[in-house]
Amino acid sequence: MISGLSTNEIDDILNEPDNLPESAIDREEEDLLEALFKKIPDEEAELLELEQLVSEIEDTAASKSVTKATEYYVGKLQSFMENHPSVQRDLATSTPREIDSLLRYFYGSLRKRNGEYFAPATLICIRAALYRHFMSTRRINILTDDAFYASNTTLKSMGRIFIARGGRARHFQSIEPVDLKRLSDYFDRKSPEVLLHEVYYNFPVIRSLYL
């Protein structure tokens, strides 16, 4: 469970590319990979040292991705208030009911740049980012608090509209068990080189889980 998301919701998010501007994601990924290459130990390094390095880089990737997504969608909410003064709220002092009213209008306004509705997975990702913000700044839970019933109902309705208009989530074929076995056999972590190969293989997935 990540920021209130279920495993199925996370799987959906992995198939939805509209979460962040592509340029922001590309720049961040390039920076993280560059940091990895700069810190690679020489061939004489102990495997334990390399494992520690990999863990540090993975944690950094997750932390930066979470922060990036949270800041992006909080910024979207603030822009929405600037464009609609009648629903302006102070995010630092407004009551949960007032924030619920704001989120209800915000969720109902969400569209892609081409005017199409967002897939349910993207809507969940947006709400998860706002959840992290309100939990970290005010300990307000916009997912389960009864005060947010109206906004969460609106979010679900937006997802239903997407499906009713013919929208479909993009799914990829599962990796076959025989191929999973091959990957498991190869990524045995018996050498620094193989461990690095595993990191390069898993890096995009690890980043996506924290968007």
C-alpha positions as CSV (number, residue, x, y, z in Angstrom):
1,M,0.0,0.0,0.0
2,I,1.5,3.3,-1.1
3,S,-0.1,6.6,0.0
4,G,-3.5,5.0,0.3
5,L,-3.4,3.2,-3.1
6,S,-4.2,-0.5,-3.5
7,T,-2.1,-2.9,-5.6
8,N,-4.6,-2.8,-8.4
9,E,-4.7,1.0,-8.4
10,I,-0.9,1.1,-8.6
11,D,-1.0,-1.3,-11.5
12,D,-3.4,1.0,-13.3
13,I,-1.2,4.0,-12.7
14,L,1.8,2.2,-14.3
15,N,-0.3,2.0,-17.5
16,E,-1.3,5.7,-17.5
17,P,1.3,8.1,-18.9
18,D,-0.5,11.4,-18.2
19,N,0.6,11.9,-14.6
20,L,3.4,14.4,-15.1
21,P,4.9,16.4,-17.9
22,E,7.2,14.2,-19.9
23,S,10.0,16.7,-19.8
24,A,10.1,16.8,-16.0
25,I,10.2,13.0,-15.8
26,D,12.9,12.7,-18.4
27,R,15.1,15.3,-16.6
28,E,14.8,13.6,-13.3
29,E,15.5,10.1,-14.6
30,E,18.6,11.4,-16.4
31,D,19.9,13.1,-13.3
32,L,19.4,9.9,-11.2
33,L,21.0,7.6,-13.7
34,E,24.0,10.0,-14.0
35,A,24.4,10.0,-10.2
36,L,24.4,6.2,-10.3
37,F,27.1,6.0,-13.0
38,K,29.3,8.5,-11.1
39,K,29.1,6.5,-7.9
40,I,29.7,3.0,-9.3
41,P,32.6,1.4,-7.3
42,D,35.5,-0.2,-9.0
43,E,35.6,-3.9,-9.8
44,E,37.4,-4.6,-6.5
45,A,34.5,-3.2,-4.4
46,E,32.7,-5.5,-2.0
47,L,29.2,-6.6,-3.0
48,L,27.8,-5.2,0.3
49,E,29.1,-1.8,-0.5
50,L,27.4,-1.8,-3.9
51,E,24.1,-3.0,-2.4
52,Q,24.2,-0.1,0.0
53,L,24.9,2.3,-2.8
54,V,22.0,0.9,-4.8
55,S,19.6,1.2,-1.9
56,E,20.6,4.8,-1.4
57,I,20.0,5.7,-5.0
58,E,16.6,3.8,-5.0
59,D,15.5,5.7,-1.9
60,T,16.5,9.0,-3.6
61,A,14.6,8.2,-6.7
62,A,11.5,7.3,-4.8
63,S,11.7,10.4,-2.6
64,K,12.2,12.8,-5.5
65,S,9.4,11.2,-7.5
66,V,7.0,11.5,-4.7
67,T,7.9,15.1,-4.0
68,K,7.7,16.0,-7.7
69,A,4.2,14.5,-8.1
70,T,2.9,16.1,-4.9
71,E,4.3,19.6,-5.8
72,Y,2.9,19.3,-9.4
73,Y,-0.7,18.5,-8.4
74,V,-0.8,20.9,-5.5
75,G,0.3,23.6,-8.0
76,K,-2.5,22.5,-10.3
77,L,-5.0,22.9,-7.4
78,Q,-3.6,26.4,-6.6
79,S,-3.9,27.4,-10.3
80,F,-7.5,26.2,-10.3
81,M,-8.2,28.5,-7.3
82,E,-6.5,31.5,-9.0
83,N,-8.7,31.0,-12.1
84,H,-11.9,30.5,-10.0
85,P,-11.8,33.1,-7.2
86,S,-15.3,32.1,-6.0
87,V,-13.9,28.8,-4.7
88,Q,-10.7,30.2,-3.3
89,R,-9.6,28.5,-0.1
90,D,-6.6,28.8,2.3
91,L,-5.2,25.3,2.2
92,A,-3.4,26.0,5.5
93,T,-6.4,27.1,7.5
94,S,-9.7,26.0,5.8
95,T,-11.8,23.4,7.5
96,P,-12.1,19.9,6.1
97,R,-15.6,20.7,4.8
98,E,-14.3,23.8,3.0
99,I,-11.5,21.8,1.4
100,D,-13.9,19.1,0.4
101,S,-16.0,21.7,-1.4
102,L,-12.9,23.0,-3.2
103,L,-11.8,19.5,-4.2
104,R,-15.3,18.6,-5.5
105,Y,-15.1,21.5,-8.0
106,F,-11.4,20.8,-8.8
107,Y,-12.0,17.1,-9.5
108,G,-15.1,18.0,-11.6
109,S,-12.9,20.3,-13.8
110,L,-10.1,17.9,-14.5
111,R,-9.5,17.4,-18.2
112,K,-6.6,16.5,-20.5
113,R,-5.2,19.3,-22.7
114,N,-7.3,18.0,-25.6
115,G,-10.4,18.2,-23.5
116,E,-10.8,14.5,-22.9
117,Y,-11.5,13.0,-19.5
118,F,-8.7,11.5,-17.4
119,A,-8.6,7.7,-16.9
120,P,-9.6,6.5,-13.3
121,A,-5.9,5.7,-12.7
122,T,-4.8,9.2,-13.3
123,L,-7.6,10.6,-11.1
124,I,-6.4,8.3,-8.3
125,C,-2.8,9.5,-8.8
126,I,-3.9,13.1,-8.5
127,R,-5.9,12.5,-5.4
128,A,-2.9,10.5,-3.9
129,A,-0.6,13.5,-4.4
130,L,-3.1,15.8,-2.7
131,Y,-3.5,13.3,0.1
132,R,0.2,13.3,0.7
133,H,0.2,17.1,0.9
134,F,-2.7,17.4,3.4
135,M,-1.5,14.5,5.5
136,S,2.0,16.0,5.8
137,T,0.9,19.6,6.4
138,R,-2.3,19.2,8.4
139,R,-2.8,15.5,9.1
140,I,-6.1,15.7,7.1
141,N,-7.1,12.4,5.4
142,I,-9.0,13.3,2.2
143,L,-9.3,9.6,1.4
144,T,-11.3,8.2,4.4
145,D,-12.5,11.2,6.4
146,D,-16.3,11.5,6.2
147,A,-15.9,15.2,5.5
148,F,-14.6,14.4,2.0
149,Y,-17.5,12.2,0.9
150,A,-18.7,14.7,-1.7
151,S,-15.4,15.2,-3.3
152,N,-14.6,11.5,-3.4
153,T,-18.0,10.8,-5.0
154,T,-17.3,13.4,-7.7
155,L,-13.9,11.7,-8.3
156,K,-15.6,8.4,-8.8
157,S,-18.2,9.9,-11.1
158,M,-15.4,11.4,-13.3
159,G,-13.9,7.9,-13.6
160,R,-17.3,6.5,-14.6
161,I,-17.7,9.2,-17.3
162,F,-14.4,8.2,-18.8
163,I,-15.5,4.6,-19.0
164,A,-19.0,5.5,-20.2
165,R,-17.5,7.5,-23.1
166,G,-15.5,4.5,-24.3
167,G,-12.3,5.1,-22.5
168,R,-10.2,2.1,-21.6
169,A,-7.1,1.6,-19.4
170,R,-4.0,0.4,-21.3
171,H,-2.8,-3.0,-20.1
172,F,0.3,-4.9,-21.0
173,Q,0.6,-8.6,-21.3
174,S,1.9,-10.2,-18.1
175,I,5.4,-11.7,-18.1
176,E,5.2,-15.5,-18.5
177,P,6.2,-17.7,-15.6
178,V,9.1,-19.2,-17.6
179,D,10.5,-15.7,-18.3
180,L,10.1,-14.7,-14.6
181,K,12.1,-17.8,-13.7
182,R,14.9,-16.8,-16.2
183,L,15.0,-13.3,-14.7
184,S,15.2,-14.7,-11.2
185,D,18.0,-17.1,-12.2
186,Y,20.0,-14.3,-13.8
187,F,19.5,-11.7,-11.1
188,D,21.1,-13.8,-8.4
189,R,23.2,-10.9,-7.0
190,K,26.3,-13.0,-6.9
191,S,28.4,-10.2,-8.4
192,P,28.4,-6.4,-8.5
193,E,27.9,-6.5,-12.3
194,V,24.7,-8.6,-12.1
195,L,23.4,-6.4,-9.2
196,L,23.8,-3.3,-11.4
197,H,22.0,-5.0,-14.3
198,E,19.1,-5.7,-11.9
199,V,19.0,-2.0,-10.8
200,Y,18.9,-0.9,-14.5
201,Y,16.1,-3.4,-15.1
202,N,14.0,-2.4,-12.1
203,F,14.7,1.4,-12.1
204,P,11.7,2.5,-14.3
205,V,9.3,0.4,-12.3
206,I,10.5,1.6,-8.9
207,R,10.1,5.2,-10.1
208,S,6.6,4.7,-11.4
209,L,5.4,3.2,-8.1
210,Y,6.0,6.5,-6.4
211,L,4.5,8.9,-8.9
